[in-house]
């Protein structure tokens, strides 16, 4: 193992909090893991390792607490933040629903009106404190009302939130003082953590209304009220204040935003990246682990440095520069993985409402004094920021930017080119329909494509992930198409506008392997082509075996030629000598070699069976299936669509999804074979017969969801929330 770099600093000192960025840079330069000797913690200052740990919640856990102070962890264990799946998922499902994008529509107008009224008042004054007068306004008024705490709780929310974040650091004067505030919060929850004491219609009271139905105890319902103390308080206040500072220091970016107001959504994400309200938080290591070649012992702690990761030059070009056009969709300012910020959608709504109102009125921002830092162990923010604004000659007319229907997950693209790639295979190039660049993608990534309303298909991105430019898809015309490939081949003409989702890495490539073996069958070449590009660019060893019925059915062969003899073709109608001898290819399994396979199910089963027979480790075998083999046989049953008020029978051989559509009930679908999760639907009563390949064993055991495209029912009646 590598020798671990060590740094002897107090990460939570006033000096570091006042100006943390030189310390972050020093730690990133020292390495991907730095041991902070004063705190006995393994710090992760770079993006890659931060993201890696956040996406492994069962190895780097939160259920032993996320503070460096043992006494704090003993007190807070069991809260949503200090828990792991499945308990975390249960409690978060109760508290998060009012904060989902689709649920925020009920408060959107209220927040917009409050933001517009605030900015109108500040515009008349021309000078104000961007923290107390501006950034704190919505959280301490509107949001506090939405939570619905009694008056004594509402006025203390900011103090309690600040105390909680102080306790996530190490023991110092701030954390010692925070213990008194935490005791005050616990006393409040003991006294007022009862539904009769909470405001009717508030989010806090809602916990007691639905929590017991989902298996939460009365005591747990009272404790998870604290989930509403933090979301969209400190994060929103910190980012709102820092955005004023960023635009004052970068007037060209404000001009750019005024010229293109639709960039505001991206500008907020860039501000969250750069300001990174949450500095760092720890995770407990449950087993001996290796991170970036460094040994991390069990029963130790890693420090996930969100703020440093967001300025890692290995991830971001010129990372200290504020650029409202930068693609920052995967920043960690709101976290990553199961513990992503509970209130991030509400924070986005508040920030959008505030800066929409400013865009209508403000020409320039000026800081009239040096802002004062708010000293907190975990939150980066300012306590005082005197600001002067120069107004526009008249109020500008700008479009409404934020909507609460989760539309931001979709990107409008234009079909810029379509060419035949092989017999029955169409190559499509998609370019951004706006001036915004398309998000980068990784080897093996795929996107959702909206074929028509309610019909979604998933296609791998077939191209070089190292280059910017259009996305490319390869689409095979399926003779048994249920509307997907046939519609693409027939209707996706050059110039057509199409909606797509952001790239998703459900079939990731391990770039640390010594050697990679890629198997592609037919249209399965699409993810393998992007993998070949990535491996070749990185100078990695690989071989690609491409199988097909005949040469005319092999796609992208001109591009594959650049990889030379690392690509080998195996044709059903070719000479016997060139047939795929999978046993020979997989004869020597090693821990440092990984196998990737994509193609028809029969082809993949053939390859994987050969690999397993020769002793290949499961973790070294990676598959991407076109679809599960769907068995729709079984006894007939009744489906009740509760929201739609309709009841119908599903006979042997029929699909629930087909019957829903027949009865006029819209359901979004993609794979129609149980591998993508697009059609997952909530079950209110009954026991599903799970036949998919997307839900985990735990999710299946809970019987709370069903993939309606392929699964059936074990009970005579199945009640769905649709």
ZADREN-638134 format. One record per residue (C-alpha): residue in one letter; x, y, z. Coordinates in steps of 0.02 Angstrom, whole numbers, padded with zeros to 5 digits, always signed. Layout:
# residues N
aXYZ
...
//
This chain:
# residues 722
x+00000+00000+00000
x+00051+00181-00025
x+00123+00287+00115
x-00014+00398+00181
x+00015+00586+00180
x-00016+00665+00350
x-00065+00843+00393
x-00060+00917+00568
x-00191+01056+00565
x-00351+01096+00657
x-00476+01083+00516
x-00606+01169+00625
x-00501+01317+00683
x-00554+01496+00654
x-00409+01520+00534
x-00460+01376+00421
x-00645+01421+00427
x-00607+01603+00383
x-00508+01555+00227
x-00522+01368+00192
x-00479+01365+00007
x-00288+01367+00021
x-00302+01222+00144
x-00414+01126+00024
x-00291+01155-00118
x-00144+01098-00012
x-00235+00939+00038
x-00286+00900-00142
x-00104+00920-00194
x-00048+00804-00054
x-00155+00661-00121
x-00328+00583-00134
x-00321+00531+00050
x-00242+00638+00186
x-00232+00585+00368
x-00279+00729+00484
x-00182+00680+00639
x-00266+00802+00759
x-00437+00732+00718
x-00387+00550+00686
x-00482+00549+00522
x-00443+00504+00342
x-00491+00656+00239
x-00545+00644+00056
x-00508+00813-00026
x-00533+00761-00208
x-00692+00733-00307
x-00669+00552-00363
x-00643+00480-00189
x-00779+00589-00113
x-00904+00525-00242
x-00844+00346-00219
x-00875+00346-00032
x-01043+00433-00043
x-01104+00297-00161
x-01056+00155-00043
x-01171+00181+00107
x-01153+00003+00170
x-00963+00013+00182
x-00947+00194+00238
x-01096+00208+00352
x-01193+00347+00439
x-01283+00242+00569
x-01137+00263+00691
x-01153+00450+00671
x-01075+00578+00554
x-00988+00686+00685
x-00809+00671+00746
x-00876+00688+00923
x-00930+00520+00998
x-01053+00601+01120
x-01143+00687+00976
x-01160+00525+00881
x-01235+00438+01032
x-01367+00575+01044
x-01411+00589+00859
x-01405+00406+00804
x-01573+00356+00733
x-01609+00520+00646
x-01623+00512+00457
x-01451+00589+00432
x-01375+00468+00556
x-01448+00309+00483
x-01422+00189+00339
x-01540+00098+00221
x-01665+00023+00247
x-01708+00125+00404
x-01646+00283+00319
x-01756+00253+00168
x-01909+00227+00276
x-01891+00385+00379
x-01837+00489+00229
x-01987+00429+00130
x-02098+00507+00262
x-02010+00675+00276
x-01957+00700+00095
x-02122+00689+00002
x-02176+00871+00031
x-02004+00922-00034
x-02010+00827-00199
x-02017+00938-00355
x-02190+00877-00399
x-02255+00916-00224
x-02186+01093-00213
x-02314+01160-00335
x-02431+01190-00189
x-02310+01317-00112
x-02226+01384-00270
x-02337+01537-00293
x-02325+01580-00109
x-02136+01576-00113
x-02128+01676-00275
x-02243+01811-00207
x-02143+01825-00046
x-01979+01836-00141
x-02045+01968-00260
x-02113+02071-00117
x-01948+02061-00024
x-01844+02115-00174
x-01965+02256-00212
x-01939+02322-00035
x-01749+02305-00045
x-01747+02390-00215
x-01826+02544-00138
x-01692+02547-00003
x-01546+02517-00125
x-01432+02463+00020
x-01457+02312+00133
x-01372+02167+00222
x-01373+02024+00097
x-01377+01898+00241
x-01504+01957+00369
x-01612+02064+00254
x-01606+01952+00101
x-01540+01774+00120
x-01627+01734+00284
x-01798+01802+00238
x-01882+01653+00154
x-01813+01518+00272
x-01862+01609+00431
x-02034+01661+00370
x-02116+01557+00234
x-02021+01394+00261
x-02043+01403+00449
x-02230+01421+00422
x-02232+01273+00303
x-02146+01163+00432
x-02283+01211+00554
x-02188+01213+00719
x-02264+01305+00867
x-02208+01485+00883
x-02066+01446+01004
x-01994+01323+00882
x-02007+01434+00729
x-01907+01574+00806
x-01768+01455+00857
x-01750+01356+00695
x-01595+01449+00635
x-01508+01433+00803
x-01544+01247+00814
x-01488+01217+00635
x-01325+01310+00666
x-01296+01211+00825
x-01324+01046+00737
x-01194+01087+00604
x-01071+01145+00737
x-01087+00974+00818
x-01036+00885+00658
x-00856+00947+00679
x-00732+00914+00818
x-00741+00966+01000
x-00705+01152+01017
x-00788+01306+01092
x-00921+01310+00957
x-00971+01128+00978
x-00969+01141+01168
x-01087+01289+01159
x-01195+01195+01034
x-01230+01058+01161
x-01339+01179+01259
x-01436+01224+01101
x-01454+01039+01060
x-01524+01006+01233
x-01647+01147+01204
x-01700+01066+01039
x-01721+00896+01122
x-01826+00974+01261
x-01932+01060+01128
x-01959+00896+01035
x-02006+00809+01197
x-02130+00946+01239
x-02202+00986+01068
x-02169+00826+00972
x-02353+00782+00977
x-02477+00809+00836
x-02597+00910+00942
x-02460+01039+00974
x-02414+01063+00790
x-02490+01179+00661
x-02629+01097+00556
x-02573+01066+00377
x-02389+01084+00420
x-02254+00964+00365
x-02211+00920+00545
x-02388+00866+00587
x-02395+00766+00425
x-02259+00652+00496
x-02379+00592+00631
x-02518+00569+00503
x-02424+00453+00385
x-02276+00391+00487
x-02370+00259+00587
x-02450+00195+00427
x-02274+00158+00363
x-02216+00072+00520
x-02136+00217+00616
x-02158+00225+00803
x-02230+00378+00888
x-02059+00417+00964
x-01974+00405+00795
x-02102+00523+00718
x-02061+00650+00853
x-01874+00635+00827
x-01874+00650+00637
x-01960+00818+00652
x-01780+00880+00664
x-01763+00838+00478
x-01858+00999+00444
x-01742+01106+00551
x-01601+01099+00423
x-01667+01080+00244
x-01666+01243+00148
x-01612+01342+00302
x-01423+01347+00310
x-01397+01286+00132
x-01515+01415+00058
x-01452+01557+00169
x-01271+01516+00132
x-01295+01502-00056
x-01408+01655-00071
x-01282+01766+00018
x-01135+01696-00077
x-01225+01719-00243
x-01240+01906-00208
x-01052+01908-00175
x-01014+01806-00332
x-01115+01921-00444
x-01040+02076-00363
x-00866+02009-00399
x-00912+01942-00572
x-01026+02072-00653
x-00998+01992-00823
x-01089+01837-00761
x-01237+01942-00702
x-01240+02024-00875
x-01239+01852-00954
x-01383+01797-00842
x-01483+01954-00881
x-01460+01919-01067
x-01511+01736-01046
x-01621+01719-00890
x-01648+01534-00924
x-01468+01508-00868
x-01524+01545-00689
x-01557+01361-00651
x-01379+01319-00700
x-01309+01473-00614
x-01383+01413-00450
x-01300+01243-00469
x-01135+01328-00509
x-01153+01438-00355
x-01189+01285-00246
x-01035+01201-00320
x-00923+01350-00288
x-00993+01404-00120
x-01023+01225-00060
x-01122+01267+00098
x-01076+01102+00182
x-00887+01093+00210
x-00866+00913+00264
x-00946+00769+00357
x-00880+00602+00417
x-00927+00422+00382
x-00885+00268+00487
x-00784+00131+00401
x-00859-00040+00439
x-00724-00148+00359
x-00544-00137+00303
x-00551-00038+00141
x-00440+00031+00006
x-00469+00205-00065
x-00360+00260-00211
x-00228+00133-00159
x-00223+00186+00024
x-00271+00065+00163
x-00413+00128+00273
x-00437+00019+00428
x-00604-00038+00493
x-00678+00059+00639
x-00598+00220+00579
x-00679+00374+00501
x-00663+00458+00333
x-00698+00644+00311
x-00797+00678+00153
x-00741+00852+00097
x-00884+00915-00010
x-00818+01093-00026
x-00644+01038-00079
x-00710+00908-00201
x-00813+01041-00288
x-00653+01137-00327
x-00550+00989-00384
x-00460+01034-00548
x-00458+00849-00592
x-00647+00864-00609
x-00676+01046-00657
x-00580+01159-00776
x-00524+01319-00690
x-00627+01266-00538
x-00612+01430-00440
x-00694+01528-00579
x-00881+01568-00570
x-00961+01522-00737
x-01150+01519-00753
x-01137+01414-00912
x-01030+01276-00835
x-01104+01100-00837
x-01109+01055-00652
x-01247+00925-00646
x-01141+00807-00541
x-01071+00927-00411
x-01077+00870-00230
x-01139+01033-00154
x-01302+00945-00113
x-01213+00780-00080
x-01227+00618-00178
x-01302+00447-00150
x-01437+00404-00024
x-01400+00553+00087
x-01422+00690-00043
x-01488+00849+00035
x-01668+00822+00089
x-01715+01002+00052
x-01619+01030-00109
x-01774+01051-00219
x-01847+01177-00098
x-01680+01267-00092
x-01680+01277-00282
x-01857+01347-00282
x-01814+01480-00152
x-01654+01533-00240
x-01740+01539-00408
x-01882+01646-00341
x-01760+01767-00259
x-01647+01789-00409
x-01790+01795-00534
x-01851+01946-00436
x-01676+02022-00438
x-01658+01994-00625
x-01813+02099-00654
x-01742+02248-00558
x-01554+02246-00531
x-01416+02302-00650
x-01266+02289-00532
x-01217+02228-00358
x-01084+02311-00251
x-01015+02255-00083
x-00988+02413+00019
x-00884+02327+00153
x-00788+02165+00171
x-00914+02028+00216
x-00896+01944+00385
x-00881+01755+00394
x-01006+01658+00499
x-00898+01540+00602
x-00975+01367+00599
x-00886+01200+00605
x-00976+01128+00454
x-01065+01266+00358
x-00977+01395+00249
x-01075+01558+00256
x-01067+01743+00297
x-01146+01833+00444
x-01142+02008+00371
x-01132+02068+00191
x-01173+02253+00163
x-01234+02273-00015
x-01283+02414-00132
x-01382+02383-00292
x-01397+02485-00451
x-01570+02469-00525
x-01625+02448-00705
x-01718+02592-00784
x-01876+02488-00785
x-01932+02317-00723
x-01881+02185-00848
x-01998+02053-00916
x-01919+01882-00893
x-01995+01708-00909
x-02039+01602-00759
x-01888+01491-00741
x-01920+01362-00606
x-02069+01245-00615
x-02115+01110-00491
x-02148+00970-00613
x-01971+00900-00619
x-01951+00955-00800
x-01768+00998-00765
x-01726+00814-00780
x-01762+00824-00967
x-01657+00903-01104
x-01723+00962-01272
x-01615+00901-01418
x-01629+00907-01606
x-01597+00763-01726
x-01452+00836-01825
x-01404+00683-01926
x-01471+00509-01964
x-01375+00379-02063
x-01385+00190-02084
x-01252+00108-01976
x-01292-00071-02031
x-01440-00173-02090
x-01589-00122-01981
x-01477-00010-01872
x-01501+00178-01878
x-01368+00299-01813
x-01440+00460-01742
x-01344+00615-01691
x-01428+00729-01564
x-01374+00909-01531
x-01434+01030-01397
x-01591+01124-01448
x-01530+01270-01342
x-01361+01352-01324
x-01325+01252-01167
x-01195+01115-01190
x-01251+00935-01173
x-01195+00854-01010
x-01037+00747-01024
x-01058+00560-01021
x-00952+00413-00969
x-00912+00248-01053
x-01063+00134-01047
x-01187+00274-01006
x-01363+00276-01076
x-01503+00403-01090
x-01692+00399-01083
x-01774+00453-01246
x-01954+00511-01246
x-02026+00430-01401
x-02197+00504-01369
x-02300+00551-01217
x-02291+00408-01093
x-02172+00304-01201
x-01989+00308-01151
x-01846+00202-01217
x-01667+00188-01157
x-01520+00191-01277
x-01333+00180-01247
x-01226+00326-01302
x-01114+00262-01442
x-00967+00379-01460
x-00809+00447-01382
x-00848+00506-01204
x-00690+00610-01207
x-00757+00729-01339
x-00887+00865-01328
x-01020+00876-01459
x-01178+00785-01511
x-01239+00625-01432
x-01250+00474-01546
x-01368+00327-01533
x-01378+00163-01625
x-01557+00100-01639
x-01599-00074-01701
x-01767-00096-01787
x-01852-00233-01689
x-01978-00330-01796
x-02082-00354-01639
x-02068-00171-01588
x-02201-00110-01465
x-02185+00068-01529
x-02006+00113-01482
x-01882+00069-01619
x-02015+00073-01755
x-02064+00250-01706
x-01881+00305-01700
x-01843+00233-01872
x-02002+00305-01945
x-02023+00475-01862
x-01854+00538-01801
x-01812+00646-01953
x-01674+00776-01959
x-01735+00934-01873
x-01856+00844-01755
x-01849+00903-01574
x-01838+00761-01448
x-01833+00756-01259
x-01699+00653-01174
x-01642+00621-00996
x-01469+00654-00929
x-01338+00518-00954
x-01346+00380-00823
x-01206+00261-00776
x-01297+00097-00749
x-01159+00002-00842
x-00999+00085-00780
x-00824+00041-00839
x-00687+00004-00711
x-00541+00107-00774
x-00425+00033-00642
x-00425-00142-00718
x-00264-00208-00795
x-00361-00281-00941
x-00541-00272-01002
x-00630-00400-01111
x-00780-00329-01205
x-00912-00442-01283
x-01040-00364-01400
x-01183-00454-01485
x-01270-00360-01626
x-01333-00190-01568
x-01242-00223-01403
x-01093-00138-01485
x-01160+00034-01435
x-01098+00040-01254
x-00942-00059-01301
x-00891+00072-01428
x-00888+00208-01295
x-00791+00091-01180
x-00663+00056-01316
x-00638+00242-01344
x-00613+00272-01158
x-00492+00127-01135
x-00393+00176-01290
x-00381+00358-01236
x-00317+00305-01064
x-00189+00185-01139
x-00273+00035-01057
x-00263-00145-01117
x-00423-00216-01190
x-00496-00332-01320
x-00667-00321-01402
x-00759-00472-01473
x-00901-00420-01589
x-01024-00556-01640
x-01162-00545-01771
x-01262-00645-01896
x-01171-00571-02045
x-01052-00429-02089
x-01191-00315-02150
x-01268-00318-01976
x-01112-00254-01887
x-01123-00068-01846
x-00986+00063-01833
x-00852-00050-01908
x-00764+00099-01989
x-00733+00174-01817
x-00687+00008-01739
x-00545-00007-01866
x-00446+00124-01770
x-00424+00000-01628
x-00332-00123-01741
x-00315-00304-01691
x-00391-00270-01521
x-00559-00292-01609
x-00605-00466-01671
x-00760-00507-01772
x-00860-00668-01757
x-00993-00698-01890
x-01124-00835-01890
x-01104-00854-02078
x-00913-00842-02076
x-00776-00974-02077
x-00765-01089-01928
x-00594-01022-01881
x-00663-00850-01839
x-00806-00913-01729
x-00807-00850-01550
x-00718-00975-01437
x-00777-00900-01274
x-00694-01037-01173
x-00524-00990-01242
x-00552-00803-01219
x-00602-00828-01037
x-00482-00970-00998
x-00377-00873-00871
x-00478-00773-00745
x-00382-00643-00644
x-00435-00519-00511
x-00369-00374-00616
x-00466-00418-00774
x-00647-00367-00798
x-00773-00435-00922
x-00913-00332-01001
x-01054-00403-01105
x-01202-00327-01197
x-01317-00406-01324
x-01468-00521-01339
x-01508-00620-01183
x-01457-00786-01260
x-01287-00716-01311
x-01258-00644-01138
x-01310-00803-01048
x-01188-00898-01159
x-01043-00784-01113
x-01082-00773-00927
x-01110-00960-00910
x-00938-00989-00986
x-00860-00862-00868
x-00940-00936-00713
x-00890-01111-00766
x-00708-01055-00773
x-00711-00973-00602
x-00729-00789-00642
x-00778-00686-00490
x-00953-00612-00497
x-00888-00437-00461
x-00780-00446-00618
x-00927-00485-00733
x-01032-00339-00796
x-01192-00352-00899
x-01312-00235-00985
x-01470-00324-01041
x-01591-00264-01173
x-01733-00339-01071
x-01781-00478-00953
x-01865-00633-01019
x-02042-00591-00970
x-02158-00727-00910
x-02334-00659-00902
x-02414-00827-00865
x-02503-00858-00700
x-02675-00857-00622
x-02793-00713-00665
x-02810-00572-00539
x-02899-00406-00514
x-02812-00237-00518
x-02888-00085-00432
x-02816+00080-00494
x-02856+00182-00338
x-02824+00358-00401
x-02912+00327-00566
x-03058+00237-00487
x-03052+00092-00610
x-03051-00097-00585
x-03006-00229-00715
x-02952-00409-00735
x-02780-00466-00792
x-02788-00636-00876
x-02645-00760-00900
x-02526-00695-01033
x-02581-00513-01010
x-02479-00370-00938
x-02540-00249-00804
x-02469-00106-00907
x-02569-00156-01061
x-02729-00164-00960
x-02694+00006-00882
x-02677+00083-01055
x-02833-00006-01117
x-02928+00073-00974
x-02867+00248-01016
x-02738+00259-00876
x-02574+00339-00928
x-02416+00251-00869
x-02239+00296-00921
x-02142+00146-00986
x-01972+00115-01062
x-01900-00061-01072
x-02068-00151-01048
x-01969-00299-00985
x-01924-00255-00806
x-01747-00188-00815
x-01761+00003-00812
x-01881+00050-00671
x-01977+00181-00770
x-02146+00102-00736
x-02120+00063-00551
x-02287+00095-00465
x-02336+00104-00281
x-02436-00041-00211
x-02571+00001-00084
x-02636-00174-00051
x-02599-00351-00109
x-02439-00447-00140
x-02346-00427-00305
x-02268-00573-00396
x-02103-00487-00439
x-02030-00538-00607
x-01918-00389-00642
x-01731-00362-00640
x-01730-00186-00568
x-01799-00191-00390
x-01682-00247-00253
x-01721-00399-00145
x-01765-00279-00004
x-01883-00180-00113
x-01965-00339-00173
x-01982-00404+00004
x-02069-00243+00058
x-02204-00270-00076
x-02227-00081-00086
x-02186-00065-00271
x-02213-00161-00432
x-02150-00150-00610
x-02315-00154-00702
x-02236-00200-00869
x-02191-00377-00818
x-02242-00423-00640
x-02406-00499-00584
x-02497-00532-00420
x-02490-00673-00293
x-02655-00615-00217
x-02824-00611-00302
x-02829-00421-00291
x-02691-00293-00313
x-02723-00110-00271
x-02608+00015-00356
x-02582+00199-00319
x-02615+00256-00496
//
